């Protein structure tokens, strides 16, 4: 184990509640560059919820962003995701390693989603 791994916390921040203010505050700490994207998604979710008279778009928004925050707040998970994403973005789609990289990206997202939904 390297000194960096020994010093790196398992979690940068506690898992936030799935409320808009808590998710926004957590995102501001772990990925502030994504706040504009968060706000745009929130606006779209509210618009869709209003148009369809359904809370489903809001719930989908909350789960999506809670999972994104889950990845970012856990350095080891974020490193796994970034490594797989880098491979997926640099390999040719015909290369079998591209599919492995995409599968790893999906596995990270599934792990994060399960952590926030309890599934």
TORTORRO-370161 format. One record per atom (N, C-alpha, C): residue number from 1; residue in three letters; y, x, z. Coordinates in steps of 0.2 Angstrom, whole numbers. Last residue first. Layout:
<atoms>
ATOM,NUM,Ala,Y,X,Z
...
</atoms>
This chain:
<atoms>
ATOM,119,Unk,-3,-153,-15
ATOM,119,Unk,-9,-155,-19
ATOM,119,Unk,-13,-149,-19
ATOM,118,Unk,9,-151,-9
ATOM,118,Unk,4,-152,-4
ATOM,118,Unk,-3,-154,-8
ATOM,117,Unk,21,-149,-16
ATOM,117,Unk,18,-156,-15
ATOM,117,Unk,13,-157,-11
ATOM,116,Unk,23,-135,-14
ATOM,116,Unk,28,-140,-13
ATOM,116,Unk,26,-147,-12
ATOM,115,Unk,11,-129,-18
ATOM,115,Unk,14,-127,-11
ATOM,115,Unk,19,-132,-9
ATOM,114,Unk,9,-134,-31
ATOM,114,Unk,4,-136,-25
ATOM,114,Unk,7,-135,-18
ATOM,113,Unk,19,-127,-37
ATOM,113,Unk,19,-134,-37
ATOM,113,Unk,15,-137,-31
ATOM,112,Unk,14,-114,-36
ATOM,112,Unk,20,-116,-33
ATOM,112,Unk,21,-123,-32
ATOM,111,Unk,2,-115,-43
ATOM,111,Unk,2,-113,-36
ATOM,111,Unk,8,-115,-33
ATOM,110,Unk,7,-118,-56
ATOM,110,Unk,3,-123,-52
ATOM,110,Unk,2,-121,-45
ATOM,109,Unk,15,-107,-59
ATOM,109,Unk,18,-113,-58
ATOM,109,Unk,14,-118,-54
ATOM,108,Unk,4,-98,-60
ATOM,108,Unk,9,-97,-55
ATOM,108,Unk,13,-103,-54
ATOM,107,Unk,-3,-103,-70
ATOM,107,Unk,-6,-102,-64
ATOM,107,Unk,-1,-102,-58
ATOM,106,Unk,6,-101,-81
ATOM,106,Unk,4,-108,-79
ATOM,106,Unk,1,-108,-72
ATOM,105,Unk,6,-87,-81
ATOM,105,Unk,12,-91,-80
ATOM,105,Unk,10,-98,-78
ATOM,104,Unk,-8,-85,-84
ATOM,104,Unk,-5,-83,-78
ATOM,104,Unk,1,-86,-76
ATOM,103,Unk,-8,-91,-97
ATOM,103,Unk,-12,-94,-92
ATOM,103,Unk,-10,-92,-85
ATOM,102,Unk,0,-81,-104
ATOM,102,Unk,2,-88,-103
ATOM,102,Unk,-2,-92,-98
ATOM,101,Unk,-8,-70,-103
ATOM,101,Unk,-2,-70,-100
ATOM,101,Unk,1,-77,-99
ATOM,100,Unk,-19,-74,-110
ATOM,100,Unk,-20,-73,-103
ATOM,100,Unk,-14,-73,-99
ATOM,99,Unk,-13,-76,-123
ATOM,99,Unk,-16,-82,-119
ATOM,99,Unk,-17,-80,-112
ATOM,98,Unk,-10,-62,-125
ATOM,98,Unk,-5,-67,-124
ATOM,98,Unk,-7,-73,-121
ATOM,97,Unk,-22,-56,-126
ATOM,97,Unk,-19,-55,-120
ATOM,97,Unk,-13,-59,-119
ATOM,96,Unk,-27,-59,-139
ATOM,96,Unk,-30,-63,-133
ATOM,96,Unk,-26,-61,-127
ATOM,95,Unk,-14,-61,-151
ATOM,95,Unk,-17,-56,-146
ATOM,95,Unk,-20,-60,-140
ATOM,94,Unk,-7,-70,-158
ATOM,94,Unk,-14,-69,-160
ATOM,94,Unk,-18,-64,-155
ATOM,93,Unk,6,-68,-153
ATOM,93,Unk,2,-74,-151
ATOM,93,Unk,-5,-74,-153
ATOM,92,Unk,10,-52,-147
ATOM,92,Unk,9,-57,-153
ATOM,92,Unk,4,-63,-150
ATOM,91,Unk,20,-49,-132
ATOM,91,Unk,13,-49,-136
ATOM,91,Unk,14,-54,-142
ATOM,90,Unk,32,-52,-126
ATOM,90,Unk,31,-46,-130
ATOM,90,Unk,25,-46,-134
ATOM,89,Unk,31,-63,-118
ATOM,89,Unk,36,-63,-123
ATOM,89,Unk,36,-57,-127
ATOM,88,Unk,20,-61,-111
ATOM,88,Unk,19,-67,-115
ATOM,88,Unk,25,-66,-121
ATOM,87,Unk,24,-51,-103
ATOM,87,Unk,19,-50,-107
ATOM,87,Unk,19,-55,-113
ATOM,86,Unk,34,-58,-96
ATOM,86,Unk,36,-52,-100
ATOM,86,Unk,31,-50,-105
ATOM,85,Unk,26,-67,-89
ATOM,85,Unk,31,-69,-94
ATOM,85,Unk,33,-63,-98
ATOM,84,Unk,19,-58,-80
ATOM,84,Unk,16,-62,-85
ATOM,84,Unk,20,-65,-91
ATOM,83,Unk,30,-53,-73
ATOM,83,Unk,25,-49,-76
ATOM,83,Unk,22,-53,-82
ATOM,82,Unk,35,-65,-67
ATOM,82,Unk,39,-61,-72
ATOM,82,Unk,35,-56,-76
ATOM,81,Unk,24,-69,-59
ATOM,81,Unk,27,-73,-64
ATOM,81,Unk,31,-69,-70
ATOM,80,Unk,23,-58,-50
ATOM,80,Unk,17,-61,-54
ATOM,80,Unk,20,-64,-60
ATOM,79,Unk,36,-59,-44
ATOM,79,Unk,34,-53,-48
ATOM,79,Unk,28,-55,-52
ATOM,78,Unk,35,-71,-38
ATOM,78,Unk,40,-70,-43
ATOM,78,Unk,38,-64,-47
ATOM,77,Unk,25,-69,-28
ATOM,77,Unk,24,-74,-34
ATOM,77,Unk,29,-73,-39
ATOM,76,Unk,31,-59,-21
ATOM,76,Unk,25,-57,-24
ATOM,76,Unk,23,-62,-30
ATOM,75,Unk,43,-66,-16
ATOM,75,Unk,43,-60,-20
ATOM,75,Unk,37,-58,-24
ATOM,74,Unk,47,-82,-15
ATOM,74,Unk,41,-78,-13
ATOM,74,Unk,40,-72,-18
ATOM,73,Unk,57,-88,-20
ATOM,73,Unk,58,-87,-13
ATOM,73,Unk,52,-82,-11
ATOM,72,Unk,53,-91,-33
ATOM,72,Unk,59,-86,-32
ATOM,72,Unk,59,-84,-25
ATOM,71,Unk,44,-101,-32
ATOM,71,Unk,42,-95,-35
ATOM,71,Unk,47,-89,-33
ATOM,70,Unk,51,-111,-25
ATOM,70,Unk,45,-108,-22
ATOM,70,Unk,43,-101,-25
ATOM,69,Unk,60,-114,-35
ATOM,69,Unk,63,-111,-29
ATOM,69,Unk,57,-107,-25
ATOM,68,Unk,52,-121,-44
ATOM,68,Unk,55,-115,-46
ATOM,68,Unk,58,-111,-40
ATOM,67,Unk,47,-131,-35
ATOM,67,Unk,43,-126,-38
ATOM,67,Unk,46,-120,-40
ATOM,66,Unk,59,-138,-34
ATOM,66,Unk,56,-135,-28
ATOM,66,Unk,51,-130,-30
ATOM,65,Unk,61,-142,-47
ATOM,65,Unk,66,-137,-44
ATOM,65,Unk,63,-134,-38
ATOM,64,Unk,51,-151,-49
ATOM,64,Unk,52,-145,-54
ATOM,64,Unk,56,-140,-50
ATOM,63,Unk,53,-160,-39
ATOM,63,Unk,47,-156,-39
ATOM,63,Unk,48,-150,-44
ATOM,62,Unk,65,-166,-43
ATOM,62,Unk,64,-162,-36
ATOM,62,Unk,58,-158,-36
ATOM,61,Unk,62,-171,-56
ATOM,61,Unk,68,-166,-55
ATOM,61,Unk,66,-162,-48
ATOM,60,Unk,53,-181,-52
ATOM,60,Unk,51,-175,-56
ATOM,60,Unk,56,-169,-56
ATOM,59,Unk,61,-189,-44
ATOM,59,Unk,56,-186,-41
ATOM,59,Unk,53,-180,-45
ATOM,58,Unk,70,-193,-54
ATOM,58,Unk,73,-189,-49
ATOM,58,Unk,67,-186,-45
ATOM,57,Unk,62,-200,-63
ATOM,57,Unk,65,-194,-66
ATOM,57,Unk,68,-190,-60
ATOM,56,Unk,57,-211,-54
ATOM,56,Unk,52,-205,-56
ATOM,56,Unk,56,-199,-59
ATOM,55,Unk,64,-221,-50
ATOM,55,Unk,66,-215,-47
ATOM,55,Unk,61,-209,-49
ATOM,54,Unk,71,-232,-63
ATOM,54,Unk,66,-229,-60
ATOM,54,Unk,68,-223,-56
ATOM,53,Unk,79,-238,-73
ATOM,53,Unk,78,-241,-67
ATOM,53,Unk,72,-239,-63
ATOM,52,Unk,82,-231,-84
ATOM,52,Unk,75,-234,-84
ATOM,52,Unk,74,-237,-77
ATOM,51,Unk,95,-227,-82
ATOM,51,Unk,93,-230,-89
ATOM,51,Unk,86,-234,-88
ATOM,50,Unk,94,-220,-70
ATOM,50,Unk,98,-226,-71
ATOM,50,Unk,96,-230,-77
ATOM,49,Unk,86,-210,-73
ATOM,49,Unk,84,-214,-68
ATOM,49,Unk,88,-221,-68
ATOM,48,Unk,93,-203,-83
ATOM,48,Unk,87,-206,-84
ATOM,48,Unk,85,-211,-79
ATOM,47,Unk,104,-199,-74
ATOM,47,Unk,105,-203,-80
ATOM,47,Unk,99,-207,-82
ATOM,46,Unk,97,-191,-65
ATOM,46,Unk,101,-197,-63
ATOM,46,Unk,102,-202,-69
ATOM,45,Unk,93,-181,-74
ATOM,45,Unk,88,-185,-70
ATOM,45,Unk,91,-191,-68
ATOM,44,Unk,105,-176,-79
ATOM,44,Unk,100,-179,-84
ATOM,44,Unk,95,-183,-80
ATOM,43,Unk,110,-170,-67
ATOM,43,Unk,114,-175,-71
ATOM,43,Unk,109,-179,-75
ATOM,42,Unk,100,-161,-64
ATOM,42,Unk,101,-166,-60
ATOM,42,Unk,105,-172,-63
ATOM,41,Unk,101,-152,-75
ATOM,41,Unk,95,-156,-74
ATOM,41,Unk,96,-162,-70
ATOM,40,Unk,114,-147,-72
ATOM,40,Unk,113,-151,-78
ATOM,40,Unk,107,-155,-78
ATOM,39,Unk,111,-141,-60
ATOM,39,Unk,116,-146,-60
ATOM,39,Unk,115,-150,-66
ATOM,38,Unk,102,-131,-64
ATOM,38,Unk,100,-136,-59
ATOM,38,Unk,105,-142,-60
ATOM,37,Unk,111,-124,-73
ATOM,37,Unk,105,-127,-76
ATOM,37,Unk,102,-132,-71
ATOM,36,Unk,119,-119,-63
ATOM,36,Unk,122,-123,-69
ATOM,36,Unk,116,-127,-72
ATOM,35,Unk,111,-110,-55
ATOM,35,Unk,114,-116,-52
ATOM,35,Unk,117,-121,-58
ATOM,34,Unk,105,-99,-59
ATOM,34,Unk,102,-105,-62
ATOM,34,Unk,105,-111,-59
ATOM,33,Unk,111,-88,-52
ATOM,33,Unk,112,-89,-59
ATOM,33,Unk,109,-95,-62
ATOM,32,Unk,105,-88,-39
ATOM,32,Unk,111,-92,-41
ATOM,32,Unk,113,-92,-48
ATOM,31,Unk,91,-88,-33
ATOM,31,Unk,93,-88,-40
ATOM,31,Unk,99,-91,-42
ATOM,30,Unk,92,-89,-19
ATOM,30,Unk,86,-85,-22
ATOM,30,Unk,88,-84,-30
ATOM,29,Unk,103,-96,-15
ATOM,29,Unk,101,-90,-11
ATOM,29,Unk,96,-86,-15
ATOM,28,Unk,104,-107,-23
ATOM,28,Unk,110,-102,-22
ATOM,28,Unk,108,-96,-19
ATOM,27,Unk,92,-113,-20
ATOM,27,Unk,93,-110,-26
ATOM,27,Unk,99,-105,-26
ATOM,26,Unk,96,-118,-7
ATOM,26,Unk,90,-113,-8
ATOM,26,Unk,91,-109,-14
ATOM,25,Unk,106,-127,-10
ATOM,25,Unk,107,-122,-6
ATOM,25,Unk,102,-116,-6
ATOM,24,Unk,98,-136,-18
ATOM,24,Unk,104,-132,-21
ATOM,24,Unk,106,-126,-17
ATOM,23,Unk,89,-141,-9
ATOM,23,Unk,87,-137,-15
ATOM,23,Unk,92,-133,-18
ATOM,22,Unk,98,-147,0
ATOM,22,Unk,93,-142,2
ATOM,22,Unk,91,-138,-4
ATOM,21,Unk,104,-157,-8
ATOM,21,Unk,108,-152,-5
ATOM,21,Unk,104,-146,-3
ATOM,20,Unk,93,-165,-13
ATOM,20,Unk,97,-161,-17
ATOM,20,Unk,101,-156,-14
ATOM,19,Unk,77,-161,-4
ATOM,19,Unk,83,-165,-5
ATOM,19,Unk,88,-161,-10
ATOM,18,Unk,65,-156,1
ATOM,18,Unk,66,-159,-6
ATOM,18,Unk,71,-164,-6
ATOM,17,Unk,68,-142,11
ATOM,17,Unk,67,-149,10
ATOM,17,Unk,68,-151,3
ATOM,16,Unk,63,-125,7
ATOM,16,Unk,68,-130,8
ATOM,16,Unk,65,-137,8
ATOM,15,Unk,54,-113,15
ATOM,15,Unk,54,-118,10
ATOM,15,Unk,59,-123,12
ATOM,14,Unk,65,-99,20
ATOM,14,Unk,60,-104,22
ATOM,14,Unk,60,-109,16
ATOM,13,Unk,66,-84,10
ATOM,13,Unk,70,-90,14
ATOM,13,Unk,64,-95,16
ATOM,12,Unk,57,-75,6
ATOM,12,Unk,64,-73,7
ATOM,12,Unk,68,-78,11
ATOM,11,Unk,41,-71,11
ATOM,11,Unk,46,-76,9
ATOM,11,Unk,53,-74,11
ATOM,10,Unk,36,-58,14
ATOM,10,Unk,32,-63,11
ATOM,10,Unk,36,-69,8
ATOM,9,Unk,47,-44,12
ATOM,9,Unk,44,-50,16
ATOM,9,Unk,40,-55,11
ATOM,8,Unk,43,-27,10
ATOM,8,Unk,45,-33,7
ATOM,8,Unk,42,-40,11
ATOM,7,Unk,38,-16,16
ATOM,7,Unk,44,-19,19
ATOM,7,Unk,46,-25,16
ATOM,6,Unk,26,-14,10
ATOM,6,Unk,26,-15,17
ATOM,6,Unk,32,-18,20
ATOM,5,Unk,30,-12,-3
ATOM,5,Unk,26,-18,-2
ATOM,5,Unk,26,-19,6
ATOM,4,Unk,37,1,-1
ATOM,4,Unk,41,-5,-4
ATOM,4,Unk,37,-12,-2
ATOM,3,Unk,27,9,2
ATOM,3,Unk,32,8,7
ATOM,3,Unk,36,1,5
ATOM,2,Unk,11,3,-4
ATOM,2,Unk,17,7,-5
ATOM,2,Unk,22,5,1
ATOM,1,Unk,-6,4,0
ATOM,1,Unk,0,0,0
ATOM,1,Unk,6,4,0
</atoms>
